Amino acid sequence: MKILAITSCPNGIAHTYMAAENLQKAAAKLGIEMKVETQGSIGVENQLTEQEIREADGIIIAADKTVVKDRFVGKKMLVVGVQDGIRRPEELIQRVMKGDVPVYQAESRSAEGSTQEKKPKQNPIYRHLMNGVSYMVPFIVIGGLLIAIALTIGGEKTPGGLVIPDGSFWKTIQDIGSASFTFMIPILAGFIAMSIADRPGLAPGMVGGFIAANGSFYGSEAGAGFIGGIIAGFLAGYVALGIRKIKVGRALQPIMPIIIIPVLASLIVGLIFVFVIGAPVAQLFETLTGWLAGMQGTSSILLALILGAMISFDMGGPVNKVAFLFGSAMIGEGNYEIMGPIAVAICIPPIGMGLAAMINKRKFAPAEREAGKATFTMGLFGITEGAIPFAAQDPLRVIPSIMVGSMVGSVIAMLGNVGDKVAHGGPIVAVLGAVDNVFIFFIAVIVGAAVSVVMVSLLKKDIAVDPAVAGEAMSGNSAAVAGKSAITTTAAESSPSTTVINNGSAVPEQAVHIEKLTDIVTMDLINLDLEGTTQDAVIDEMIGALERTGAVSSASDLKQAILAREEESSTGIGMNIAIPHGKSNAVLKPSVVFGIKQGGVDWKSADGSEAKLIFMIAVPRNSKDNTHLKVLQMLSRKLMDDHFREALLAVTTKEEAYQLLDQVH
């Protein structure tokens, strides 16, 4: 019997290869021929061929990210999470052997759905939403930063707002940024739909998202914003999924995913949005506009509260647009103290969420903290949309937090008689001299952003990090935003670069070609009897070995990098293994230290086991190749072998240990 498998995890480092190794071991034990394709961070490896797929008796997909399944039509297929591939490989193989799995059909999602193992604490709605958000983020960043640069350098104050003259170079830059923004909602909707219905859902989702973003389709001066995009994405995805379940004859099956499903789903979603969803959006826009106009002359504090809440509720959607256009109209009448609170409210969502993400490691993943930097920058230039990725990911906690912050900031601005003479917001308008009472303006922004930071920090749960994935992300790795990127090494990246060390001198960093672990492990970096009795002491002891061999210039700097990585999540992956690692300018050459602690040391491992086999990976921070990824992958594969771990623990000489480590490749 011949079984094929694919393993993949969001970051494509440790779990991808651990699952592959365990599946292959289980297959060998059961006498089954198996080939495993890994879709990891450095691309697809051990790719399955068409002939192998034709000859296969069954397919196992152990993945936590989307895997294209079209090539497996007509094959028995079992789809599970990557953790199941690590923990239950024999059971998965036995299910395929018994035929206890359905046949995958391209036109039917039900076969896949029935084989998908239930994963605890995994919300499919959240997974679909995050798929859309991850693809949308680059468009927000590109659009926001280009517009910000253009406004800062080429913008001119006019009664109608901060304007860039037509025909100027900076107008072209602004237009490019605006073009990126126009893709934002269609991309969000399209990839939500694709997550639900695979590729047949992509086009209907993008069509629905485009209609959602353009109010002209349903007689509204503003589109439905990112909330409309989310609605369009889920609507398109489930409509496409429903059409896929319709049984059709063999003659129609080939054109279902490329013609029938996309066309019908796009038509249905478009008509629903124009005639069912669009009309209420247009009515809402008109009603809110009239309501705000009637608010003039009422309590200024109440008006500020309402404007602040509206601006931050949907960040560019119809509610936001009503408040913004109301403030713009007041400028034309010479009343600048309506636009003042609005200018404050505009920048609080991105500034608040950017700060919250950057300073709160327990609430935001590393990729989110990196995204927070761009979000904060967009806030400085009055681009509210910068906060949309955070709001889309966790709307029930983020939207109330930024609304309250914007309301507080707006009230302070209203009480302080802050005026804004241009139809724009954020600190940029104050810097350019368009704001009255600049000091109060900045006080309002700071207090409002602080309120949002505190509130979102209290409401958001601590991020759930799986400690078993010791190598899933070196510090600063942002590939998890999209979970899609492959890391490759070009010829240019293989050339020598320069690493700056503490004393300010520059040391040429030669590219290291690694085929096996012993390429960066020497006899001097092997310690069979670690003396330390605590995690901290063992780390010091292993860094000392690197320092003695000239691999690092500063033990304290490397230790700081390693401890920073441990703060994110323990590098104790269980099974008596720990893989502490760090990237630092103090590292002069990639190196691995191997140590054994027979009595074990507490490393906060996921399975509660104490670390006895400890591998420390040290890599230069400016290293342009993927050394640490290769090492983590090699170790992840080999350390799944029970006999290998037992043999390592039993060695009595460095030579024996080196010979075993030479097998890690």
N, C-alpha and C positions, 0 to 999 in steps of 0.2 A: 504494500500500500504506500502511496506517495501523497504527502500533505505539504502544502505551501503555507507560508505565514508572512504577515507584515506587522512590524512593530513600530510605534511612533508615539512620542509624547510631546507636549507643547514646546519645550525647549530643545528636545532632541539630543540630550547628552546622556545622562546616567540610565534613566528608566528604559529608554529605547533599547539599549544594548543588554541591560540586565534581563529584560523580557526575552530577547532573542536568544541569549545564552541558555536560559532556563528551558525554553521550548525545545531547543536542540538537544539538550541533555535528556529531557524527558522522552523525546522521540527515540533517541539512541537506546534508552533503557527499555522502551516498549518494542524495539525492533522495527521502527517506522522510518522510512526515508523522508527527510524533511529539509527544505531549503527556506531560509528566512531572509526576507528583504527588510532592511532597516532604513527608515526615512528619518535621518538624524540631522543635526545642525550643520554637518558638512555635506549634506545632500543625500541622494539615494545611493545605497551601497548594496551589493549582492542582488542586483535587480532581477526580478523574475522575467523569464523569456516567454514568448508566445507558445513555444513548444512545451515548456514546462507547465504552463497553465493548462494547455490542452490535455496533458497526460495526468494532471493532478486529480486525486480522488476527493479532495476537499481543501477548503481555504480557511485559515484562522487569521482574523485581523484583531490584534491587540493594540488599540490606539486610543488616545485621548484628544486627537485632532482629526480633522476631516481627511479621509483617505478616498481617493477616486476609485470607484469599484466597477466602472463600466467594463473593464477587461475580464471580469469574472462572471459575466452573465451566463446562466445555465449551470454554474458550479454550486455545490453545497458549501455554504459559507456560515461561519460563526463569528459574530462581531462582539467583542468585549472590550473592557478598559485595559490599559497597559498594566495596571496592578494585577489583574487576573492572570496575565501572561507571566508575571513574576512569581505569583503565589500559588497558582493552580494550573500549571502547565500540563501535568498528566491528565487531569480531569478534562481539560479542553480537548486534548488529543483523543481521549477515549470517547468523548461525545461525537467527534467527527467519525471515528472508527465505527461506532454503532449506527451511524446514519441519523443521529438524533439532532439534525440541523436541516433547515429547509433550503431549497434551491434559490439562489439569488436571481431575480428577474429585474431587468432595467426599468420596466414600466410599472413595477410595484414596489413600493417602499415597505409593504407589510412584511415581506420576508425578512428584511433587515431588522425591522422593528421587533419581530418576534424572537430574534436571536440575540438582541442587545441585552446584555446582562444588566440588571438593576444595580445602579451605583448609589450607595448611600450618600446623602447630602449633595446630590448633583441635580440642579434644577435645569431642565431642558430649555425653559424660557430664557433663563439667564445665559445659558451657553449660546443660544441663537443670537441674543442681544449683543453679547460680547464679540461674537464673530463680526457683526456689522460695525461695532465701535472700533475694533482693531484696524479695520480697513479705512475707516473714516478719518482717524486721527491725522495721518500725514497730510490730507487735504486741508484740514483746519490749520495745521501748523504752517504749511506753505502759504496759504491764503492770508492768514493773520499776520505773519511776519512781513510778507511783501507789502501788504497794505500799510502796515505800521511804518516801515522804512520810507515808503513813498510819501505818506502824510507828514512825517517828521522833516524830511529834507525838502520836499517839493510843495507842501501844503501852504495855502494862503488863507487868512481869515477873511470871510465875507459875511454879510448878513444872513446868507443861506447856509452857513456852516463852514467847516474847514474844507477848502476846495483846492484841487490840483488843476492848474490851467490845462485846457484841451490842447493837444498837439505837443505837449512837453514830454521829455524823456520819462519823468516820474509818473506822468499819466499812464504811459505804457506799462510801467512796473505795477501801478495800481490795478490796471485792467487784467494783468496776468494773475495777480492775487485774487481779484474778484472772480476770474474764471475758475480758479481752484475752489473757491467757496461754492460756486454753482454745482460742483460735483458732490459736495458734502452730503446732502440729503439723499440723492439717488444712490450713492455708494453705500450709505448706511442701510437703506431699505433693501438694496440688491443683495448684499451679503448676509443680511438677516434671512432673506428668503432662500438664498443658496444653502445656508446652514440647515434649513428645514427640509428643502426639497432637492438638494444637490443642484447641479448645473441648470436643469430646466427651470428652476426658480429665479435664476439670476436676472434674466431680461425682464420678466414681469415685475420683479422687485424694483429694478432701476426705473422702469417706466412709471410705476406707481409713485416712487419717490420723487421723480421729476414733476409729476402732476401735483403732488403734495406741496412741493416747494414753490409752485407757480400759481398764485391765486387767480390769475387771468382765466384759468380753466373753469372756475366756478364763481366768477364775478366778485372776487375779493381783492382789495388793494394789497393784502399781505397773504403769503402762503401759510400753510399749516405748521411750518417750522419743523424742528427735529422730532417733536411729538407726533406730528403727522407722518414723518418719515418712518418712525417706529411702527405706527399703525399700518402704513402701506407695506412695510417689509413683512410683518407677520401675516397680513391679509394675503399678500401675493404668495408667500411660502405655503400657507395651508390650502389655498385654492389650487396651486400647482400640485401639491401633494394629493389632494382629493382627485384631481384629474388623472394622476398617475395610477390611482387604484382602480380606475375603470378598465374592465376587461375588454380587449380589442382583438381582432383577428391578427394572424401572423403577418398579413400584408401591411397592416398599419403600424406594427410594433417598431420597425426601424425609424419611422418618421415621428413617432410620439415625442421623444425628448428634444428633437431639434425643430419641429414645426408645430405640431398640434398643441402640446402643452404650453410652450411659450406664447403662442398666438392667442389661444383661448384664455389663458390666465391673465395676460396683459389686457385683453379686452374687458374681461370681467372686473379686474381691479380698477382699471381706468374709469369704467362706467360707474362703479360703486363710489369712487372718490368724487367724481364730478357731480353726480345726481343725488347721492345719499349723504356723504360726509362733507362735501364742499359747501353745500347750501348752509348748514349750521355754522361753518367757519365764517362765511361771508356775513351772516346775520350777527354773529358774535362781534365781528369787527365793527359793524355799523352801530350796534347797540352800545358797545363800550365807548366808541367815539362820542356818541350823543350823551352818554352818562357822564363822561369826564367834562364835557363842555358845560354841563349843568352843575358841576362841582365848584365852578368859580364863585368866589364870594363866601364859600363855606369855611370851616376850620382849616387853617393852613397845615396844622399837624396831621389832620385826617387825610388831607390831600397828599401830603408827603408820604404817609404810610401806604396809601393806595398806589401812588406812582412807583415807589420803591419795589413793592410786591409785584406789580405788573412787569416792570423792566426785567426782573430776574426770574420770573416764572417760566417762560419758554425761550428766553435768550435768542431773539431774532424771529420768533413766531408771531402770530397775529396779536396776542395780548401785549407783547413787548412793543410791537410796531405802533399800536394805538397810543400807548403812553409816549413813545418817542415823537410821533407826529404831532401829538397834542402840545408837547413842549416846543417843537419847532414852530408851530403856528403862533404860540405866545411870543416867540422872538420877533416875529413879523409885526406884532402889535406893540412892541416895545417893553414887554414884560419878561425880563431875563431871569426872574427869581423862580420861575417854574422849571426852566431848563437846568438851573443850578443843581437842585436835588437829583434830577434825572442824570446829569453828568456824573454825579457821585455814584448813583446806583448802578450805572452802566459798567463801571470798572470793578465793583466789589466782588461779583461772582468769580471772575478769573483770578484776581489778586488773592482773594480768600482761599480758593481751592488750590491755587499754586503754592501758597505758603503752607497750607495744611498738608499737602502731599510731600513737600520738601522737608518738613520738620518732624513729621509723625511716622516713624518707621513701623510702628506696630499696626497702623491702620492702612497703610498703602504699600503695595508691592514695589520692588525696585524699579520696574518699568514705569509705574505710575509716578514715582518720585522724579524720574527723569522727565516725564511728560509735564510734570508740574512746573518745571523751569520755563518751558515755552508758554504754558498757560499764564504764568505770572507776568511774563514779558508782554503778552497780548493785552493783559489787563492794564498795563501802564499806558497803552495806546488806545484804550477805550474799545477793545474788541471783546464784547461779551461772549461771543461764540466760543472763545477759548475754553470756557468751563463746560461745554456741552459733553465731551467724552466722560467726564466725571458724573454729570447728571444722568446721562443715558445709562451708565453702568449701575448706578445705585440711586434712582430717582427719589425713592421714599425718604432717604436720609439727606441727600445732597440738596435737593430743591428747597425743602423747608429751611435748611441752614443758610443758603445764600439769600433766600427771600427775607428772612429775619435780619440778616446782616445789611442788606440793601435798604430795608425799611428804617433801621436805626440810622444808617448813614444819611438817608434822605431827610429824616426829621432834623438831625443836627444841622444839615445844610440849610434847611428851610428856616430854622430858628436863628441861624447865623447870617441870614440874608445873603447867601451865596448866589451869585448870578452868573449865567453863562451866555455870552453873546453869540456863540456859534452852535449849530446843531451837531454837536459831537460831545463825547465824554472822555473821562479818564484824565490822569495827570498831565497828559500831553497838552490839553487845552489850557491848563493852568500855566504850564511852562511857556506856552506861546502867548500868554498875556490876555486870553479871552475870558478869564474868570475874575469876578469881583470877590473880595474877601478870601484871598488865596490861602491864608493861614487856616481859616475855618474849613475851607474845602479839604485840605489835607488832613485835618483832624477828623473830619467826617469819614474820609476814605479809610484812615487807619483804624478808627473805632469800629466802623462797619465790617471791615475785613477781619478784625480780631474777633468780633462776635461770630462771624461765619466759621472761622477756624476753631474756636472753642466749641461751638454747637456741633459741627460735623465730627469733631474728635470725640465728643461724648456720644453721639448717635451711632457712628460707624462701629462695627464689630472689629476685633483684631483679625488681621488676615490669617487665614488657615494655611500654614506652610507645612508641607509634608517633610519631616526631618529626614526621612529615608533618602531623599534626593540630595545627597551631600554635594554632588557636583552639578546640580541643575543650573546654577548661575554664579559665575565668578562676579565679584563686586563690579558694578557698572555695566553688566550685560543687559541690554534693553531689548534683546530679541524676543522676549516674552510678550511685548505689546501686541505684535501680530501673531506670534507663534508660527510664522511661516518662513522666515528668512533662512537661507542656507548660507553657511560661512565658507568662503572659498579663499584660497591663497593664490594671488597672481604672481607673475614673475617679478613685478616691481616690489611686491611685498616681501619677496624672498631675499632682496638685496640687503646688505648691512645697513642698520640704522644706528641711531645714537641714543644711549640711555644716560640721563643726567643723574648723578648721585649726590649725596648730601654735601660733600665739600665743594660742590659747584663744578667739578671737573667732568668732562664728558668721556665716556668709555664706549668704543665701538661695540655694537651688539651684533655678533655674527649670527646669521640664520642657522638654526639647528635642525638638521634633518633627522626625524625620529621614526625609526621603524619598529623599535622595541624599547621596553622600559630601561634596559641596561645602557641605552645610548645616553641617558642622563642620570644614571645611578652608578656611583663608584664604590669600591670597597670601603672607602673612608666615610661614606654616607649610609653605612649599614650598622645598626646597633642592636645586638641580639639580647641585651639586658638593660633596658631603660631603667634608670634609677628613680625618676620622678614618680610621686604618688598621687599627684593631682594633674588635671588637664593643663593648667598653667605651667606647672613645672616641666611636664613632658614637652610642651611647645618650646619652652626656653632651651631645653636640652637638645632638641632636634635643630633649632635655629643655630645653636652653638656649633653643631657639626658643619653647617653651611658656612658659618663665619670662619671656621678653622681651615676650610678648603678654599677660601677666597671666592665663594659663590655670592656672598652678600657683603655690602659695605657698611651696613648699619643694622644690627640685630633688632634694635628698638623699633625702627621703621617697619621692618618686615613683620614683627610681632603685632604691631598696630593694625596692619592690613589683614593679618590672619584673624585677629580677634574681632575686627569689624565684620568679617565674613561669618564668624561664629554667631554674632549678634543677630544676623538675619535668620539663620536656622542652623541647628547643629549639623556638623559634618560627620557625625556618627551615623553610618548607614545601617547599623545593625549587624548581626552575625559576627560580633566581636571585631568589627572593622571601623576605623575612622580615617577620613581623608581630609585633614585640614589643608587649606590652600590659600594663597594670597598673591596678588599682583602688586609690585612695589618698585619704585625707582631705585630702591636699595639693592635689588636683585641684579647681579651682573650677568648671569647666564641661567637659563632654565635648568632646574635641578629637582631631584626627588630624593628625600631622605626616607629610609625604611627603618622602622624600629619595632621591637617586640617587647611587650610588657606582659609576662606570663601571669602575673597576679591580676591584671586588668586595671583599668582606670575609668572612672565615670566620665562619659562623653555625651551624656543626655541622648543616647541613641533611641530610635523609635521603638525598638523591641525591648528596651530596658537592659540589653546586654552591655557589659563593660568592654571597652576597646582593648584588644590585645595585639592586633595587627594594625599598625599605624603608618600611613604613607603621607608625608608632607610634600606638597607641590609648591614650588616657588618659581614665579615667572616675572620677568621684567614688565613693568606697567606699560611701557611703550612698545612692547613686542607686537609686531604686525602680523605674525603668523598665528596659527590656532594651536599652539603647543599644549596649552592646558586642556583644551578640548580633546585632543588626541590621547593624552595621558589618562584623563578621566574615563574615556571610552574603553581604552585598553584594560584599565583596572576593573571597570564595571563588568566587562565580559569575563575576565579570568577569575575574579574573586567569587563568582557564582559557583565555581567548582568546589564542592565540599572537600574532595581529596587534595586539591591544591592548597586550600586553607590549612588543612590538617598537616600537610607536609611542611608548610612554612612554620607553623608553630613548633614542629618537631626538630627543626634544624639545630645543629650544635656548633657550626662554624660559619664564618662569613662566606666562605667559598661555597658551601652548600646553599646558603640563602641566595647568593649571586646567581648560581646555576638555575635555581627555580625562577628568580626574577627575569632571567634571560628568556623564559618561556612566555612572558607577558608581551604580546605584540598585537 
